[in-house]
């Protein structure tokens, strides 16, 4: 009989951003993709789009660039909050190792999000002369956070594939 080990399953769901939470939020509960992937794929695509768009805006288009950035950052915050809430709700059922991995992953995502917020603040208050430098700093921080999401997708897929092989 195939059974998924509870700790592996729980960690995978946490790593995937609690797909039932994120998918429900994003309207992709029945999209036909593997659990968690729709939400992560959406975040990845939103981040890539925002990076491309911001890269094209010059100082004279600063307000438009900032306006385009805000919804993506707010969506990212909602997804991080949903993940954190799901971790809290499932904390008692998690193994010590899963708790530690979840804690570290969440800490790293939050650290990178704070750095991105700082760069966004600098971008908002930058002068026209400093726009290019501030935009590049923001895009660099954005790229680091995007890489963390990419890593999460990869780890989720590896965990999911490993689950398929686990039997008791």
C-alpha positions as CSV (number, residue, x, y, z in Angstrom):
1,X,0.0,0.0,0.0
2,X,1.4,3.4,-1.0
3,X,1.5,6.0,1.8
4,X,3.3,9.2,2.1
5,X,5.3,9.7,5.2
6,X,3.6,12.4,7.2
7,X,6.7,14.5,7.8
8,X,7.8,14.4,4.2
9,X,4.3,15.2,3.0
10,X,3.9,18.1,5.4
11,X,7.2,19.6,4.6
12,X,6.5,19.4,0.9
13,X,3.2,21.1,1.4
14,X,4.8,23.8,3.5
15,X,7.6,24.2,1.0
16,X,5.1,24.5,-1.8
17,X,3.4,27.4,0.0
18,X,0.5,25.4,1.2
19,X,-1.0,24.9,-2.3
20,X,-4.5,24.5,-1.1
21,X,-4.2,28.0,0.5
22,X,-2.3,29.7,-2.4
23,X,-4.3,28.0,-5.1
24,X,-7.6,29.0,-3.5
25,X,-6.3,32.6,-3.3
26,X,-5.2,32.7,-6.8
27,X,-8.2,30.9,-8.3
28,X,-6.3,27.8,-9.5
29,X,-7.6,25.2,-7.2
30,X,-8.5,22.9,-10.2
31,X,-6.1,24.0,-12.8
32,X,-4.8,20.5,-13.5
33,X,-1.3,21.3,-12.4
34,X,0.5,19.5,-9.5
35,X,-0.2,20.8,-6.0
36,X,1.7,24.0,-5.4
37,X,3.0,24.4,-8.9
38,X,0.2,26.8,-10.1
39,X,0.8,29.2,-7.3
40,X,4.6,29.1,-7.6
41,X,4.5,29.3,-11.4
42,X,2.2,32.4,-11.1
43,X,4.6,34.0,-8.7
44,X,7.6,33.2,-10.9
45,X,5.9,34.6,-14.0
46,X,4.7,37.7,-12.2
47,X,8.2,38.3,-10.9
48,X,9.8,37.8,-14.4
49,X,7.2,40.2,-15.9
50,X,7.8,42.8,-13.3
51,X,11.6,42.6,-13.8
52,X,11.2,43.0,-17.6
53,X,8.8,45.9,-17.2
54,X,10.9,47.8,-14.7
55,X,14.0,47.3,-16.8
56,X,12.4,49.3,-19.5
57,X,11.3,52.3,-17.4
58,X,13.5,55.3,-17.3
59,X,13.5,58.1,-14.7
60,X,10.8,59.9,-16.5
61,X,8.5,56.9,-16.1
62,X,9.2,56.4,-12.4
63,X,5.7,56.8,-11.2
64,X,4.4,54.3,-13.7
65,X,7.1,51.8,-12.7
66,X,6.3,52.1,-9.1
67,X,2.6,51.7,-9.8
68,X,3.3,48.5,-11.7
69,X,5.5,47.2,-8.9
70,X,3.1,47.6,-6.0
71,X,0.5,44.9,-6.9
72,X,3.2,42.2,-7.5
73,X,4.8,43.0,-4.1
74,X,1.4,43.0,-2.4
75,X,0.6,39.6,-3.9
76,X,3.9,38.2,-2.8
77,X,3.2,39.4,0.7
78,X,-0.2,37.7,0.7
79,X,1.4,34.4,-0.4
80,X,4.1,34.7,2.3
81,X,1.5,35.4,4.9
82,X,-0.5,32.4,3.8
83,X,2.5,30.2,4.0
84,X,3.4,31.4,7.4
85,X,-0.2,30.9,8.7
86,X,-0.2,27.3,7.3
87,X,3.1,26.6,9.0
88,X,1.7,27.8,12.3
89,X,-1.5,25.8,11.9
90,X,0.4,22.6,11.2
91,X,3.3,23.1,13.6
92,X,2.2,20.5,16.1
93,X,2.1,17.8,13.4
94,X,5.5,18.6,12.1
95,X,8.7,16.7,12.9
96,X,11.5,18.6,14.5
97,X,13.4,18.5,11.2
98,X,10.4,19.7,9.2
99,X,10.0,22.5,11.7
100,X,13.6,23.6,11.4
101,X,13.5,23.5,7.5
102,X,10.3,25.5,7.5
103,X,11.6,28.0,10.0
104,X,14.8,28.5,8.0
105,X,13.0,28.7,4.7
106,X,10.5,31.2,6.0
107,X,13.2,33.3,7.7
108,X,15.1,33.5,4.4
109,X,12.1,34.4,2.3
110,X,11.2,37.1,4.9
111,X,14.7,38.4,5.0
112,X,14.8,38.7,1.2
113,X,11.4,40.4,1.2
114,X,12.6,43.0,3.7
115,X,15.6,43.7,1.5
116,X,13.3,44.1,-1.4
117,X,11.1,46.5,0.5
118,X,14.2,48.6,1.4
119,X,15.2,48.8,-2.2
120,X,11.6,49.6,-3.2
121,X,11.7,52.5,-0.7
122,X,14.9,53.8,-2.1
123,X,13.5,53.5,-5.6
124,X,10.4,55.5,-4.5
125,X,12.5,58.3,-3.0
126,X,15.2,58.4,-5.6
127,X,16.0,61.5,-7.7
128,X,15.9,61.4,-11.4
129,X,19.7,61.3,-11.4
130,X,19.8,58.3,-9.1
131,X,17.0,56.4,-10.7
132,X,19.1,54.0,-12.8
133,X,21.2,53.0,-9.8
134,X,18.2,52.6,-7.5
135,X,16.3,50.6,-10.2
136,X,19.2,48.3,-10.6
137,X,19.4,47.8,-6.8
138,X,15.7,47.0,-6.7
139,X,16.0,44.6,-9.7
140,X,18.9,42.8,-8.0
141,X,17.0,42.3,-4.8
142,X,14.0,41.2,-6.8
143,X,16.2,38.7,-8.6
144,X,17.4,37.3,-5.3
145,X,13.9,36.8,-4.1
146,X,12.9,35.3,-7.4
147,X,15.7,32.8,-7.1
148,X,14.4,31.8,-3.7
149,X,11.0,31.1,-5.3
150,X,12.7,29.1,-8.0
151,X,14.6,27.1,-5.5
152,X,11.4,26.4,-3.6
153,X,9.8,25.1,-6.8
154,X,12.7,22.8,-7.5
155,X,12.7,21.5,-3.9
156,X,9.0,21.0,-4.1
157,X,9.3,18.9,-7.2
158,X,12.1,16.9,-5.8
159,X,10.1,16.2,-2.6
160,X,7.0,15.4,-4.6
161,X,8.9,12.9,-6.8
162,X,10.5,11.3,-3.7
163,X,7.0,11.0,-2.1
164,X,5.9,8.8,-5.0
165,X,8.6,6.3,-4.1
166,X,7.9,6.1,-0.4
167,X,6.0,3.1,0.9
168,X,5.3,1.7,4.3
